[in-house]
Amino acid sequence: MGSGGNKVDEYPQTTNTSANQQNGFEEDIEDEEEDKYEVLVGRTGCKTENEDLLICHADTGDWRKSQKSSTLLSFTKHSLKMASESSYTVFVDYYPKIEDDFRSELTKYEATPEMIERILQGFFLVADDIMDDSPLRRGKPSWFKSDGIGMIAINDSFIIESLIYSLIKKHFRSTDYYIELVEFFHKVTFQTELGQMVDLTTAPETVDLDKFSIEKHTYIVKYKTSFYSFFMPVALSFFVCGMKDKSATFDIAESILVPMGIYFQVQDDYLDLFGDVALTGKVGTDIEDNKCSWLVIKALEICSPEQKLILSENYGCKSPSNVEKVKQIYNELNIESVFKQYSAKTEQNLRKKIDEVDSAVVNSKVFTEFLDKISNRKK
């Protein structure tokens, strides 16, 4: 797995052997270099795993054939939190000197695929807040609501998107996964935009609750949220580790992370109404915006004709009194309890699916850590 650039030796080798021998320093230099390496390995807490990978690399020429190599994937812990420390830095700390060129490649970049994925999310969120007319994002005014910004934010979102490909070209053009990286960002961007399109066209100003269905909701959240928020971060780590798209590893990850992303969005729908604004940092507007929300879909499945009429007359209206009537129907139907039952069953199914993952192909802890982060979340 080459960096595509000039290989930089982390531990320069002394070339003047005879001079070192004459001065009696050769053994001291070797000990010093070994000490530096041992210190780095000891710092990771993964000495055994590191030795296993080095032995496998010496025997086979490919450290990925070691079962221990599956722990490489444990560095994709971030996804749902804005971590200040790059998970790629964590990876480097885990396995110093497995391949000098690979280690040098990751540490020399001013940007990592993970960081660029966060920029992609920023592009989506700036545009999404404009389309939804959302006043807040993570407890602060949405960018277009900031002083002096307004609709300039539309062009700002375009600039953010352009920055993605400028960074990829600048920092990854010399890698052997550059094309896969560019194509994958284009693919996920298109998938997300399709989901956003269906979301917007399902919520026109004229309310028609018959247009809402669980199938349509699943399509929206699968494409609008799941691919870029859940599958993408792990897939990017696969590319960096030398894996190719369409492999069994990608298929396993997608089969677990996409449903997990759908569950995450259902949680968002729930928190839009029942969440604490102080924790979510966002004022829920799904009812006013006539959104194809999981809550209204479940309400329509179990409500009486009379309750459905009230929902039809009040859903999608901006007036607080209309919103309150919708909330009252939700309370009568105990939608909060319906969600909690769904949540428990969904997490049980996801954990069962994770337990069935072949550890020789991918480390299941990657998926467990994702699920643990969103389990019973409040924000």
N, C-alpha and C positions, 0 to 999 in steps of 0.2 A: 504494500500500500504506500506508494511513493507520494511525495508532496508535489512532484512535478517541477520543483525548483532545485536550487543547489542545496545539497545536504550539508547541514551545519553540525559539526561534532560538538556534543555537549562537553565531552571530556577529551581535549586535544591530546594526541599521542606524541611522546617525545621521539624525534627522529634521530638525534645524535646519540645512538646507543653506546658507542665506544667512549664518548666523553663522559656519559653518566657512569659507566662502569669504572672509568679511571678515577672519578671523584667519589665513588662509593655511594652514589645517590640513587641508583636505579631502583633498588628495593624500597627505599623510602618513598619514591614517587609512586610506585605501584601501590604501596600500602595506602598512601594518601588518596589516590583515586578510588581505591576500593572502599575506603572509609566514607568518601563522599556519596558513593552509590548506596552503601548500606544505610547511611543516614536518611537518604531519600526514600528508600524502601521501607525503613522502619517507620517513617512519618506517615505512610499510607495506611498502615495496619493490615496490609495485604501481602506480607512477605511470602507466605505459602503459595498463594495464588500466582504471585509474580514468578516464583521459581518454577511452578508447573508450566506456565506459559512459555518461559524461556527454554525449558527442556523440550517442550513440544515443538517450538520453533526450530530448535537445533536438529531435532529428529526428522521433522516433516517439511520444514521450510515454510510452514503456515501455522502461526500461533492460534488462528481461529478454529483449528481442528480440536483443540483442547476443550473439554467440557467446561473448564473454568472460564473459558473465554465468554461464556454466556453472561458472566457477571459484568461484562463491559456495559451491558444495557442498563445496569442499575443507575447510571448517571442521568437518565432521563426522568428525574424526579420532579422537575419544575412544573410545567404546563399550567397548573392552576394558580400559581402564585408568582408575583413579579419578583423573582429572586435577584438580588444584587450581584451574587457571585455566579458566573456562568457555569452551567453543568458540565461544559467541556473542560473547564479548569479542574473540576472535580475528577473528571475522567483522567486527566493528566496526572493528578495527584495519586490516583489509584494505581496506575501502571507506568511508573517512570522507566524510561530506557527499554521498553519492549521493542520499539523500533525507533531509533533516534530521529529518522527523517519524519516519521508520523508525529512524534512528540513535538519536534521543532515546528512542524506545520501548524499544529493547533495553537501553540503558545505565541507564535509570531503575529497572528492575525489581530487586527484592531476590531474585527467583527467575526462572529461565529454564526453558523446557520441558525442556532437558537435565537440569538439576538436579532437576526433579520426576520425570523418568524414573528417576534414581538412587534417589529415595525409593521409587518403585514397586518397584524391585529389592530395596530393603531390606525392604519388606513381604513380598515373595515369599520372601526368604532366611530371615527370622526364622521364618516359618511352616514352610518346608521343613525347616529343621534340627530343629524339633520333631517333624515327621512321620517324619523319617529317624533321629531320636535321634542326631544328629551331635554329637560332643563339641567339635569345632573348626570355626571358620570364619575363613579367612585368618590362620591361626596363633594365633588367640585363642579363648578359650572361646565357644561359641555363646551367644547372648543368654539362652536359657532355662537354660543351664548356669551362668550367672553367679550369684554369691552373692546370695541373697535374691530371685531372680527366679522360677525354676521355671515353672509353668503360667500365671503372670501374663503371660508373654510372648505368650500367645494373644491376650489383650485388647490388649496393646501393638501387635501386628501390625494389629489392627483400627484402632487410633488412627493408625498410620502411613498406612494406606490412606485414612482420612478426611482426613488432612492434605493428601493429594494434591489433592483437589477443593476444599479450602479455599484452597489456594495458587493453583490455576488461577483460581478465582473472584476472588480478591483482585487478582491481577496481570494477568489476561488477559481479564477480562469486557468491557472496552471495545474489544478488538481485533475485526477482522472474521473472525478464524479461531477465535474462542472456542468456538463450538458444535462445530466439527470437532475441536478439541483435546479437549474433554470426551468426545465420542463415541469418539474414537480410543483414549483411555485406557481407557474401558469395554470396548471391543472387544478390545484386547490383554490386558486383565486376564482377561476371560472365556476367551480362547484359551489363556492360560497355565494357568488353573485346570482346563480340560478336559484338557490334557496331563498335569497333576499327578494328576488323577483316574485316568486310564488307567495312569499309572505306578504308582500305589498299588494299584489293583485287579489289576494284572498280577503283583504281588509279594505275594500273601497268605502267611500262615504255612505253609500246606500247599504244598509245592513240587511244581510240575508243569511241567517244562521244555518239554513239548509246547505250552504256551501261548505260548512265546516265538517270535517270528519277526522278520525284518528289517523287514517291513511295519509291525508293531506298534511296533517300536523307532523307526522313522522318524516315525510319527504322534506318539509321545510327545515326542520331542525337537523336532519341528517346532513343536508347539504349546506345549510347556513352556519352550523355550529360544529358538528361532530368531526368533520374532516380536518378543519384547520386548528381546532382547539385541542383535539385529543390524538387523532391519528398522525397528524403532521409532525409534532415534536419528536415522536418515537421514530417515524420514518426517516427524518433527517439524521438521527443518530445512526440508523442503519447504513445510510449512504456514506457517512464518515468512516464507519467501520468496514467499508469495502463491499457491502452487500448490494445486490442488484434488485431493482423493482421487479415485481411479479414472482418473487421467490416465495417459498413456503413461509418464511419469516414474516414477510409483509402481509401475507394472507391471514396468518394467525393474529397478528396485531390488529389488522382491520376488523376482523370478525369479533374482536372483544372491545376495541376502543371506540368504534363507531356506535354500537349500542350503548356504551357507557356515556358517550357524548349526547345521545338522545335523552338518556336519563338525566344528565346534567341540565339540559334545557327544560325538561319537565320540572325539575327543581326550581329553575329560574321562573317559570310560569307561576309556580306556587309562591315563591318569595315575592313576586311582583305584587301580590295581594296580601299575603300573610307575613311577609318578612318585616323586620325592624329596619326602618330607613337609616337609623343611626349605624347599623351594621352593614346593610347592603350598599349604602351610599347612593342610592338611586330611588327616585319616586316612581312607583309603579303606575303605568298608564295603559295597560293592556285592555281594560274594559272600555275606557274612553276612545282608544284607538281602533276598536273593533278588531282586535287581534284574534287569530285562530289559535287561541290558548287551550292548553290541555284542560284547564279548569272548566271552561265553558263547554267543551266537548263532553266531558264527563257529566256535567250538569244536564246537558241535553239528552244524554243516554238514559237518565233515571228520573227526569222530572215529569210532572203531570202536564196535561195539555194547558191547564190554567197557568202553571209556573212557566211553561215555555212561552206563553203569550206575554207574560211580564218581562221575560228575558228579551224577547223580540222587540218590545216597545222601548226598552231602556238600554240595551247593550249598544255600545258604539256612540253613546251620547256624552257630551262634554260636561253637562250639568252635574254637580255633586249629588243632587237629589236623585238623578237617574242612576248614577253609579251606586249609590246607597241601596237602591231597590235590587240591583243585581247582586250585591253583597248579601242582602237579606235572603235571597233565593239560595245562594251558596250555603248560607248558614242553615237554612231549613233542610237542605239535602245533605248536610254534614260533609261537604266536599273536602274539608281538612282531613277528616278521618279516611275518606276514600284515597286521598293522596298518600297517607301514611301506610295504608295497606299495600298500595302499589309500590311504594318505596322499599318496604321490607321484602316483598316478593322479588322485585327487580335486583336488589343487591344479593339476595340469595342465589338467583340464577346466574348472575355475573361471577360470583365467587365459585360456583360449581364449574362454570366454563373455564375459569382461570386454573382451577385445580386439575383440569384435564389437559393442560398444555404440556407438550413434550419438552422437558427441560433440556434435552439435547439440541433442540432447535432454538429456543429462546427462553430466557430467564423469566419465569412467571412473576417474580417479585416486581418487575416493571409495572405490570398491570395491577397488582395488589396495592402498590403505593399510590397509583392514580386513584383507585377506588377508595382507599382509606382517606384520601384528601377531600373527597366530595361527600363521603358518607355523613348523613345527618347535618349537612352544612347549613349555616345560618346566614351566609353572605356569598 
